[in-house]
Amino acid sequence: MGTTLTEYAKLSNDVMKQGVIETIIKESPLLSLMPWVEINGNALTYNRELTLPSAEWHAVNDDWSTSPAVTFMQKTATLAILGQNADVDNYVRQTRSNINDIESAVIELTAKAIKNELEDKLVYGDNTTYPNQFDGLVKLIATGTASDQLIAAGASGGATLTLAMLDQLCDAVKGGKPDLLLMCRKARRQITALARAAGNNLEWTNVLGLQVPAYNGVPIAVSDFIKETHTVSGSVETAVTGGASHTIYALSFGEDGVCGLTGPGGLQIVKIGDMETKDATRTRIKMYAGLCLFSNVKAAALIGLA
């Protein structure tokens, strides 16, 4: 990643407050709330149960039959490589660092860009279309295929959110309440308006030391990466752009539900040092990351909301 002298000058302005003032702030609840499992190797293979054996009642001295075999679906989650080089010209670093540490600022902004890209692909990653990515929630929940985990608010999108729809979404996650309702800001405003109209405000709960709104005990989190342009046709999502619908996701976290994968070390900052072809210093920021849905019933999506 290269930066122009004009942009470097902004970091070296005598009257500017020390440091970089954040203006591009995007909320990232998945990165902070979702558990991450460190794995050795480049992939994790796991089994999803498809059918269970049957059980029978027996009389005394009855013959016992053999139950049909248990069946599984084997799934593999592969780590994808996410990263970027942060190059800082040595002339700029040595002559224009009167206010900011130019190198630290560039590394910090590069790491922030990587974090934003990771958050986006946790929802919209598509390994089929883009082989260098991992599959995100849209692909893992299979919002393009009719299933019990997909609740269509409207067959062709544009439906108005109701509290009954939220109840149905939460009920689609089995084995207890979801750990999180993930949505765009528009959806959160709609839920707040519904709760207010019903004569009671949303509950509040403590998540990582912060007070966040909750619906029926399930924390509500906003992701600025969830689009409001999903396309719905025939009660399934046909695209995540080109339309005017948004989706709410209900997620249960853990090693039996939704879980992030990372290689040893997590997010890594590697000092490459002086470059051979130009007078600059390079730092490489990288992460080997993936996403797992160990059980289909631990995640669900409410699609087609206006």
C-alpha positions in Angstrom: 0.0 0.0 0.0 1.5 3.3 -1.0 0.6 6.8 0.2 1.1 10.1 -1.6 3.2 13.0 -0.2 0.0 15.0 0.0 -1.6 12.5 2.3 1.5 12.2 4.4 1.5 16.0 4.8 -1.9 15.8 6.4 -0.4 13.6 9.1 2.4 16.1 9.7 0.4 19.3 10.0 1.7 21.5 12.9 -1.7 22.6 13.9 -3.4 19.2 13.8 -4.2 17.3 17.0 -1.7 14.6 17.6 -2.8 11.3 16.3 -5.4 10.3 13.7 -9.0 11.4 14.4 -11.3 8.7 13.4 -14.1 9.7 11.0 -14.7 6.3 9.3 -16.2 4.4 12.2 -18.1 1.2 11.6 -19.5 -1.0 14.3 -18.1 -4.5 14.5 -20.1 -6.6 16.9 -19.2 -9.9 15.3 -15.5 -9.4 15.9 -15.9 -8.7 19.6 -18.8 -11.1 20.5 -18.1 -14.1 18.3 -15.7 -16.8 19.7 -12.6 -17.5 17.7 -10.9 -20.9 17.6 -7.2 -21.1 16.7 -6.5 -24.1 14.5 -3.3 -25.8 13.2 -3.3 -26.4 9.5 -5.2 -24.6 6.7 -8.7 -26.1 7.2 -11.1 -27.6 9.7 -13.2 -30.6 8.8 -16.3 -31.3 10.9 -19.5 -33.4 10.8 -23.1 -32.1 10.9 -25.7 -34.6 12.0 -28.4 -35.3 9.4 -30.4 -38.2 10.8 -30.6 -39.8 14.2 -31.2 -43.5 15.0 -34.8 -44.5 15.9 -35.9 -45.7 19.3 -38.6 -48.3 20.1 -40.7 -49.6 22.9 -40.3 -53.4 23.6 -42.2 -56.2 25.2 -40.5 -58.8 27.4 -38.5 -61.2 25.3 -39.3 -59.1 22.2 -36.9 -59.2 19.2 -35.0 -56.0 18.9 -34.5 -54.6 15.4 -31.4 -52.6 14.3 -32.0 -48.9 13.8 -31.0 -47.3 10.5 -27.5 -45.9 10.6 -26.8 -42.4 11.8 -25.9 -40.1 8.9 -23.7 -37.0 8.8 -22.7 -34.3 6.3 -19.0 -33.6 6.3 -18.1 -30.0 6.0 -14.7 -28.3 5.6 -13.9 -24.7 6.5 -10.7 -23.4 5.0 -8.7 -20.5 6.3 -8.4 -17.6 3.8 -5.5 -15.1 3.7 -6.4 -11.5 4.4 -3.7 -8.8 4.5 -2.1 -5.7 3.2 1.4 -4.1 3.1 1.9 -0.8 4.9 4.7 1.0 3.1 6.2 4.2 4.5 8.7 6.3 2.6 11.8 6.8 4.7 12.2 10.4 3.6 8.7 11.2 4.8 9.2 9.2 8.0 12.4 11.0 9.0 11.5 14.5 7.9 7.8 14.9 8.5 7.1 13.2 11.8 6.9 16.4 13.8 3.4 15.7 15.1 2.4 12.2 14.3 4.4 9.0 14.2 3.8 8.5 10.5 4.7 4.8 10.5 2.4 4.0 13.4 -0.5 6.0 11.8 -0.2 4.2 8.5 0.0 0.8 10.2 -3.0 1.6 12.4 -5.1 2.7 9.4 -4.1 -0.4 7.4 -5.1 -2.6 10.3 -8.4 -0.8 10.5 -9.0 -1.4 6.8 -8.3 -5.2 7.3 -10.7 -5.3 10.2 -13.4 -3.7 8.1 -12.9 -6.1 5.3 -13.0 -9.1 7.7 -16.3 -7.8 9.2 -17.8 -7.5 5.7 -16.8 -11.0 4.6 -18.1 -12.5 7.9 -21.5 -11.7 6.4 -21.0 -11.6 2.6 -17.9 -13.9 2.0 -18.4 -16.1 -1.1 -15.8 -18.8 -1.7 -17.5 -19.9 -4.9 -17.4 -16.6 -6.6 -14.2 -15.4 -5.0 -12.0 -18.4 -4.2 -9.6 -16.4 -2.0 -12.5 -15.7 0.5 -14.2 -17.8 3.0 -18.0 -18.3 3.1 -19.9 -15.8 5.3 -23.2 -15.9 7.0 -25.3 -15.5 3.8 -23.7 -18.6 2.3 -23.6 -20.7 5.5 -27.3 -20.0 6.3 -28.0 -20.6 2.6 -30.4 -17.6 2.2 -30.7 -18.5 -1.4 -32.4 -21.8 -0.7 -35.7 -22.5 1.1 -35.1 -24.1 4.5 -36.4 -24.0 8.1 -33.7 -21.5 9.0 -34.9 -19.0 6.4 -37.9 -16.9 7.3 -39.3 -14.9 4.4 -41.0 -11.7 5.6 -42.3 -11.4 2.0 -42.1 -13.6 -1.1 -40.6 -10.7 -3.1 -39.3 -8.4 -0.4 -40.7 -5.1 0.8 -42.5 -6.6 3.8 -43.0 -4.6 7.0 -41.2 -6.0 10.1 -43.5 -7.2 13.0 -42.7 -8.5 16.4 -44.2 -11.8 15.4 -41.6 -12.2 12.7 -38.8 -11.6 15.3 -40.3 -14.3 17.5 -40.4 -16.7 14.6 -36.7 -15.8 13.8 -35.6 -16.5 17.4 -37.6 -19.7 17.5 -35.7 -20.9 14.4 -32.5 -21.1 16.4 -32.8 -24.3 18.4 -31.2 -25.3 21.7 -31.9 -22.1 23.6 -32.3 -18.5 22.7 -29.9 -16.9 20.1 -26.9 -15.1 21.5 -27.3 -12.2 19.1 -29.7 -10.5 16.7 -27.5 -8.9 14.0 -28.9 -6.2 11.8 -28.5 -2.9 10.0 -29.3 0.4 11.7 -32.6 0.6 9.8 -33.8 -2.6 11.3 -32.8 -1.5 14.8 -34.9 1.7 14.4 -37.8 -0.5 13.2 -37.6 -2.7 16.3 -37.4 0.3 18.6 -40.5 1.8 17.0 -42.4 -1.5 17.3 -41.5 -1.8 21.0 -42.5 1.8 21.6 -45.8 1.3 19.8 -46.5 -1.8 21.9 -46.2 0.4 25.1 -42.9 -0.8 26.3 -39.3 0.0 25.5 -36.7 -2.6 24.7 -34.8 -4.3 27.5 -31.2 -3.5 28.1 -28.5 -6.0 28.8 -24.8 -6.0 29.6 -22.5 -7.2 26.8 -18.8 -7.0 27.3 -19.3 -4.2 29.8 -21.6 -2.2 27.5 -25.4 -1.7 27.9 -27.1 -2.7 24.6 -30.8 -3.1 23.7 -32.2 -6.6 23.8 -35.4 -8.1 22.4 -36.9 -10.9 24.6 -33.5 -11.2 26.3 -31.5 -11.4 23.1 -29.0 -8.6 22.5 -29.4 -6.5 19.5 -26.2 -5.5 17.6 -25.8 -3.3 14.6 -23.3 -4.0 11.8 -22.6 -1.2 9.4 -21.7 -3.8 6.8 -25.1 -5.3 6.4 -26.6 -4.0 3.2 -30.1 -2.6 2.6 -30.0 -3.7 -1.0 -30.8 -7.4 -0.9 -33.0 -8.9 -3.6 -35.7 -11.4 -2.8 -37.7 -13.5 -5.2 -39.7 -16.6 -4.6 -39.2 -16.3 -0.8 -35.4 -16.6 -1.1 -32.6 -14.1 -1.6 -31.3 -14.0 -5.1 -28.7 -11.3 -4.6 -27.4 -9.0 -1.9 -27.3 -6.0 -4.3 -29.8 -4.5 -6.7 -32.8 -4.6 -4.4 -34.3 -2.7 -1.5 -34.6 -5.3 1.3 -32.6 -6.0 4.4 -32.0 -9.1 6.6 -31.9 -9.8 10.3 -29.7 -12.6 11.5 -30.2 -14.6 14.7 -27.0 -16.3 15.8 -26.0 -18.8 18.5 -22.2 -18.7 19.1 -19.9 -21.4 20.2 -18.2 -24.6 19.0 -21.6 -26.1 18.3 -22.8 -23.0 16.5 -21.3 -20.0 14.8 -17.6 -19.7 15.4 -14.7 -17.9 13.8 -11.5 -19.6 12.8 -8.0 -18.2 12.8 -4.5 -19.5 12.3 -1.9 -19.3 15.0 -1.3 -15.7 16.2 -4.6 -14.2 15.0 -4.0 -10.7 13.5 -0.2 -10.5 12.8 2.0 -7.4 12.3 5.2 -8.4 10.6 8.1 -6.0 10.2 9.5 -6.7 6.7 12.0 -3.8 6.9 13.7 -1.8 4.2 12.5 -2.5 0.6 15.0 -3.4 -2.1 13.5 -1.4 -4.9 12.6 1.9 -3.2 13.6 3.9 -0.1 10.8 2.8 2.1 10.0 0.5 5.0 7.4 -2.2 4.8 5.2 -3.7 7.5 2.8 -6.5 6.5 -0.4 -6.9 8.4 -2.2 -10.3 7.9 -4.7 -12.7 9.3 -5.6 -16.3 8.3 -9.4 -16.4 9.0 -12.5 -18.5 8.4 -16.0 -19.0 9.6 -17.8 -22.1 10.7 -21.5 -23.0 11.3 -21.2 -26.3 13.1 -25.0 -26.9 13.3 -27.6 -25.6 10.9 -30.1 -24.9 13.7 -27.8 -22.4 15.4 -28.3 -19.6 12.9 -31.3 -18.2 11.0 -32.2 -15.3 8.8 -35.3 -13.1 8.4 -35.2 -11.8 4.8 -37.3 -9.5 2.6 -37.7 -6.6 5.1 -38.5 -3.2 3.7 
